[in-house]
Amino acid sequence: MAANFGGELLGEVYEERLDELLYDLRNLSHGIGDSDALSPRLGVQVLDDLLGVFTTPAPAAQNIHLEGNLQYDHSGDAQGADFYGTEAELPAQSELISDEHVGMHSLPMLNINRTEPVLEISSKLSAAGKSHLLYYLAAVAILPSVFKGVPLGGHESAVIYIDTDGRFDAERLKSVVRGLFKARIDALAQEFSGTSSESDNEDIETMLVASLQHVHVLRPQSSAALLATLQNLDAYILDLSRHLSSTRPVHTIYLDSANAFFWQDRLQDEIARVEDIGRVDADSEHERSRKRRFQISDLYAAFVAELRRLQRLLGCMVVYTTTVQGRFHGARGGNSAYTPSGPYDLYNPRTSVPKAPSFGSDLPAPWGRFPTLRVVVQRDSVRPFPPTMTAQNAQRGAPRRQEVVNRGRFSAWINEWRRDEWPRRVLEGLKQNNGGKFAFRIGRDGVDIG
């Protein structure tokens, strides 16, 4: 009798999937309930507000929207939530859920949305501030929530930083963490006087070093290595003998950048297509099904599948960067060859008109629908010298111009690609959040957002 009962319990565990059970246990241990199931948790107010615009369902269709996005196929893999879909699509999505799946997920769940949000940070050029935004987000994630009685607002978590570009700078990250700590201490200096005194410098440095130990940096050198890294990442993070983050949850997986190997992969894909010339289609399809033939779409779909699997297992967010090779396109028409210095025509002698440059993803499907929120960043340009300016006047104004450059001002805005498909609640939410635009600064002392 006991054996049968144990067998039934084990069967229920497998039926509900072990990764979902681990996810719920994690939520219990960290106090996450239904009330904040859809609450973004980057810790940066402007980004959390924008994520909230895209992740909060319409009140009238809340249940339908969530169930439609929580479809499970027979293999148990969750289908990706499409927060860019229209409200008219919701009934059609809910009809796709079979009675079997509705029965399986009809019980109250600790977390309604089982996949944390995904943030894409993209730019047209390099040196646009993408990596520094990742450093800032990582700093918020690893800092303690309280230090010597002073609330820092950190998440006391671990983060995984996948550096495919080979540009990760540990010293720069430390500077960003220190700058964020100092900024928050200064903001509370009047209430907590004496906290940042000279006598505390040693304790502060110890705390910063201890926090940085929870940044796990991985450096794959190819797409095959990246896929292997993602496939074995859970084994690494769950092996508590290999790192010091056993007491911390994984907050975010950072991928910098997602298209680092894209052109190598595209060349390999083209070579594979040339080799197929003259061959029987059935032979090519047979090799593809057995993973003996390179296919770029299969490779990048596998990246997304692995990231989603890790999100469900670890309950973490995914933030990735990408550099777009194509042109910017205005969301409301206009000259597609126009290259802005930010969301506004900062130095246009004509009347300044708000701009919202947008572009589709250069990466193969399903990357276009993978992110919950897509943000474009770019460094603000400095006004060029007028053609009629003399050399003496240019030399006289050089110090002031250099001062502007040293301020390190950057602009960010929502990528409005496929804006016409967004529901009305998203458009209204963006209006309430400065149209989805914000600014940040990168200096020697760190990063400042807002």
ROZA-649383 format. One record per residue (C-alpha): residue in three letters; x, y, z. Coordinates in steps of 0.2 Angstrom, whole numbers, padded with zeros to 4 digits, always signed. Each point is the difference from the previous one (the first is absolute). Example, Ala and Ser with C-alpha at 12.3 -4.5 7.8 and 13.67 -1.06 7.14 Angstrom:
ala+0062-0022+0039
ser+0006+0017-0003
This chain:
met+0000+0000+0000
ala+0014+0012+0005
ala+0010-0005-0016
asn-0015+0004-0011
phe-0003+0017+0009
gly+0018+0004-0003
gly-0001-0005-0018
glu-0015+0011-0002
leu+0009+0015+0008
leu+0015-0003-0011
gly-0011+0000-0015
glu-0008+0016+0004
val+0017+0008+0002
tyr+0005-0006-0018
glu-0017+0006-0006
glu+0002+0017+0006
arg+0018+0001-0006
leu+0015+0001+0012
asp+0005+0017-0006
glu-0017+0008+0005
leu+0001-0008+0017
leu+0018+0007+0003
tyr-0007+0017-0007
asp-0014+0000+0013
leu+0012-0005+0014
arg+0011+0014-0004
asn-0014+0012+0000
leu-0005-0006+0018
ser+0018+0001+0006
his+0001+0018-0006
gly-0018+0006+0004
ile-0006+0002-0017
gly-0019-0002-0001
asp-0014+0003-0012
ser-0001+0018+0004
asp+0017+0004-0008
ala+0000-0014-0013
leu+0000+0013-0014
ser+0011+0012+0009
pro+0016+0004-0010
arg+0015+0000+0012
leu+0015+0008-0009
gly+0002+0013+0014
val+0001+0015-0012
gln-0016+0010+0001
val-0001+0006-0018
leu+0003-0018-0007
asp-0012-0008+0012
asp-0014+0012-0004
leu+0003-0003-0019
leu+0000-0019+0003
gly-0016+0002+0010
val-0008+0008-0015
phe+0003-0015-0011
thr-0002-0014+0013
thr-0016+0006+0008
pro-0015-0008-0008
ala-0017+0009-0004
pro-0011-0001+0016
ala-0015-0006-0011
ala+0010-0014-0008
gln+0013-0004+0014
asn-0004-0018+0002
ile-0002-0004-0019
his+0016+0009-0004
leu+0010-0009+0013
glu-0007-0017-0004
gly+0003+0003-0019
asn+0018+0004+0004
leu+0002-0015+0011
gln-0003-0014-0013
tyr+0010-0016+0002
asp+0003-0012-0014
his+0001-0018+0003
ser+0019+0000+0003
gly-0004+0012+0015
asp+0009+0015-0008
ala-0008+0017+0003
gln-0004+0010-0015
gly+0007+0017+0000
ala-0011+0014+0006
asp-0003+0014-0013
phe-0003+0016+0009
tyr+0000+0009-0016
gly-0016-0008-0006
thr-0017+0008-0002
glu-0014-0002+0011
ala-0011-0007-0014
glu+0012-0015+0000
leu-0004-0005+0018
pro-0015-0010-0003
ala+0008-0010-0014
gln+0015-0004+0011
ser-0011-0006+0014
glu-0009-0012-0011
leu+0016-0009-0004
ile+0001-0006+0018
ser-0007-0018+0001
asp-0011-0006+0014
glu+0015-0011+0006
his+0011+0016+0002
val-0014+0010+0008
gly-0002-0014+0013
met+0018-0001+0003
his+0002+0019+0004
ser-0017+0003+0008
leu+0007+0000+0018
pro+0006+0016+0007
met+0018+0003-0004
leu+0013+0010+0010
asn+0006+0009-0016
ile-0012+0002-0014
asn+0013+0006-0013
arg+0013-0014+0001
thr+0012+0009-0012
glu+0009+0016+0007
pro+0001+0015-0012
val+0013+0001-0014
leu+0009+0016-0003
glu+0009+0004-0017
ile+0012+0015+0000
ser+0005+0004-0018
ser+0009+0014-0010
lys+0005+0003-0017
leu+0019+0004+0005
ser+0012-0007+0013
ala+0005+0011+0015
ala-0019+0004+0002
gly+0000-0004+0019
lys-0008-0017-0001
ser+0014-0009+0010
his-0001+0014+0013
leu-0018-0003+0002
leu+0003-0018+0003
tyr+0013+0005+0013
tyr-0012+0011+0009
leu-0014-0013+0000
ala+0012-0013+0007
ala+0006+0012+0013
val-0018+0002+0006
ala-0002-0019+0000
ile+0015-0004+0011
leu+0000+0014+0012
pro-0007-0004+0017
ser-0017+0007+0005
val+0006+0008+0016
phe+0018+0004+0005
lys+0003+0005+0018
gly-0018+0005+0002
val+0000+0010-0016
pro-0013-0006-0014
leu+0010-0002-0016
gly-0015-0008-0010
gly+0011-0014-0006
his-0006-0017-0004
glu+0014-0010+0009
ser-0001-0012-0015
ala+0012-0009-0012
val+0002+0005-0018
ile+0006-0010-0015
tyr+0010+0011-0013
ile+0003-0009-0017
asp+0013+0011-0009
thr+0000-0005-0018
asp+0009+0016-0006
gly+0015-0003+0012
arg-0002+0018+0007
phe-0005-0003+0018
asp+0010+0012+0011
ala+0000-0006+0018
glu+0008+0016+0006
arg-0013+0011-0009
leu-0014-0011+0008
lys+0007+0003+0017
ser+0001+0019-0003
val-0019+0000-0005
val-0004-0010+0015
arg+0009+0012+0011
gly-0007+0015-0009
leu-0018-0007+0003
phe+0004-0003+0018
lys+0006+0017+0003
ala-0014+0008-0009
arg-0013-0009+0011
ile+0010+0004+0016
asp+0001+0019-0006
ala-0019+0000-0003
leu-0002-0006+0018
ala+0014+0010+0008
gln-0011+0011+0010
glu-0010-0014+0008
phe+0015-0011+0003
ser+0013+0012+0004
gly+0018-0007+0001
thr-0003-0016-0009
ser+0012+0004-0014
ser+0014+0006+0012
glu+0018-0004-0002
ser+0000-0013+0013
asp-0013-0010-0010
asn+0010-0001-0016
glu+0008-0017+0004
asp-0017-0007+0004
ile-0007+0007-0016
glu+0014-0007-0011
thr-0002-0017+0008
met-0019+0001-0003
leu+0003+0005-0019
val+0012-0015-0002
ala-0011-0012+0008
ser-0015+0006-0011
leu+0011-0002-0016
gln+0004-0018+0004
his-0018-0004-0005
val+0002+0006-0018
his+0004-0016-0010
val+0008+0004-0016
leu+0000-0012-0015
arg+0009+0003-0016
pro-0005-0012-0014
gln+0010+0002-0016
ser-0012-0006-0013
ser-0019-0003-0002
ala+0003-0019+0003
ala+0009+0005+0016
leu-0014+0012+0005
leu-0013-0013-0003
ala+0010-0013+0011
thr+0002+0014+0013
leu-0019+0002+0001
gln-0003-0018+0000
asn+0011-0003+0015
leu-0003+0016+0009
asp-0012-0008+0012
ala+0011-0014+0005
tyr+0014+0013+0004
ile-0011+0012+0010
leu-0008-0015+0010
asp+0016-0007+0004
leu+0003+0010+0016
ser+0018-0007+0002
arg+0005+0011-0016
his-0004+0017+0006
leu-0004+0011+0015
ser-0018+0004-0005
ser-0009-0014+0009
thr-0010+0011+0011
arg-0005+0012-0014
pro-0013-0002-0014
val+0004+0003-0018
his-0007+0017-0004
thr+0005+0003-0018
ile+0009-0008-0015
tyr+0009+0013-0010
leu+0005-0004-0018
asp+0012+0013-0007
ser-0003-0002-0015
ala-0012-0011-0008
asn+0006+0003-0018
ala+0019-0001+0004
phe+0002-0016-0011
phe-0015+0004-0012
trp+0011+0004-0016
gln+0011-0015+0003
asp-0016-0011+0001
arg-0008+0008-0015
leu+0016-0004-0010
gln-0001-0018+0006
asp-0018-0001-0005
glu+0003+0007-0017
ile+0014-0013-0003
ala-0012-0013+0005
arg-0013+0006-0012
val+0013+0000-0014
glu+0005-0018+0004
asp-0018-0005-0002
ile-0001+0005-0018
gly-0004-0015-0011
arg-0004-0011+0015
val-0017-0008+0003
asp-0011+0010+0012
ala-0004-0015+0010
asp+0018-0003+0004
ser+0003+0018+0006
glu-0016-0001+0011
his+0005-0017+0007
glu+0017+0007+0005
arg-0008+0016+0008
ser-0012-0011+0010
arg+0015-0010+0007
lys+0010+0016+0003
arg+0013-0004-0012
arg-0003+0015-0011
phe+0003+0018+0006
gln-0015+0011+0000
ile+0001+0017+0007
ser-0019+0001+0004
asp+0001-0016+0010
leu+0015+0006+0010
tyr-0007+0017+0005
ala-0017-0009+0004
ala+0010-0011+0012
phe+0008+0015+0009
val-0018+0007+0004
ala-0006-0017+0005
glu+0015-0002+0012
leu-0002+0017+0007
arg-0019-0003+0003
arg+0004-0016+0009
leu+0012+0008+0011
gln-0012+0014+0004
arg-0013-0013+0005
leu+0012-0010+0010
leu+0009+0014+0009
gly-0014+0013+0000
cys+0012+0013-0007
met-0001+0014-0012
val+0009+0001-0017
val+0008+0016-0006
tyr+0010+0000-0016
thr+0008+0013-0012
thr+0001+0000-0019
thr+0008+0012-0013
val-0012+0002-0014
gln+0008+0001-0017
gly-0016+0006-0010
arg-0007+0018-0001
phe-0011+0009+0012
his-0018+0002-0005
gly-0011+0013+0007
ala-0015-0007+0009
arg-0011+0012-0009
gly+0008+0001-0017
gly+0013+0012-0006
asn+0017-0002-0007
ser+0007-0017+0004
ala+0017+0006-0003
tyr-0001+0012+0014
thr+0013-0003+0014
pro-0005+0009+0016
ser+0011+0004+0015
gly-0014-0005+0012
pro-0019+0000+0001
tyr+0000+0018-0005
asp+0008+0011-0014
leu+0012+0007+0013
tyr+0010+0012-0012
asn-0012+0002-0015
pro-0002+0018-0004
arg-0018-0003-0005
thr-0014-0003+0013
ser+0004-0014+0011
val-0011-0015-0003
pro-0001-0015+0011
lys+0007-0016-0008
ala-0002-0018+0004
pro+0012-0010-0011
ser-0004-0018-0001
phe+0006-0016-0009
gly-0003-0018+0000
ser+0012-0013+0007
asp+0014-0006-0011
leu+0000-0017+0009
pro-0010-0014-0007
ala-0017-0005+0007
pro-0005-0001+0014
trp+0011+0014+0006
gly-0012+0013-0007
arg-0013-0006+0012
phe+0011-0005+0014
pro+0002+0016+0010
thr-0013+0008+0011
leu+0007+0017-0002
arg+0012+0007-0013
val+0010+0015+0004
val+0011+0010-0012
val+0015+0010+0006
gln+0012+0012-0007
arg+0012+0013+0005
asp-0006+0018-0002
ser+0010+0009-0013
val+0009+0016+0002
arg-0005+0015-0011
pro+0012+0000-0014
phe+0011+0016-0004
pro-0009+0012-0012
pro+0008+0000-0018
thr+0003+0019+0002
met+0009-0001+0017
thr+0018+0005+0000
ala+0014-0010+0008
gln+0002+0013+0014
asn-0018-0001+0005
ala+0001-0019-0001
gln+0015-0001+0011
arg-0008+0012+0012
gly-0016-0010+0002
ala+0010-0017+0001
pro+0000-0001+0019
arg-0018+0003+0001
arg-0004-0014-0013
gln+0012-0012+0009
glu-0010+0003+0016
val-0016-0005-0009
val+0009-0015-0007
asn+0006-0005+0018
arg-0018+0000+0007
gly-0003-0016-0010
arg-0018+0003-0003
phe-0010-0014-0008
ser-0018-0002-0006
ala-0011-0015+0000
trp-0018-0003-0007
ile-0012-0014-0003
asn+0003-0009-0017
glu-0017+0002-0008
trp+0001-0013-0013
arg-0017-0007-0004
arg-0008+0014+0011
asp-0016-0002-0010
glu-0002-0017+0008
trp+0001+0006+0018
pro-0016+0001+0010
arg-0007+0016+0005
arg+0005-0002+0018
val+0018-0001-0005
leu-0001+0016-0010
glu-0008+0009+0015
gly+0012-0007+0012
leu+0015+0006-0010
lys-0008+0018+0000
gln+0000-0001+0019
asn+0018-0004+0000
asn+0008+0014-0011
gly-0004-0009-0016
gly+0012-0014+0005
lys+0015+0012-0001
phe+0013+0002+0014
ala+0018+0006+0001
phe+0015-0006+0009
arg+0018+0005+0003
ile+0016-0009+0000
gly+0015+0008+0009
arg+0016-0005+0009
asp-0010-0002+0016
gly-0012-0012-0007
val-0018+0000-0008
asp-0014+0011+0004
ile-0018-0004-0007
gly-0014+0013+0000
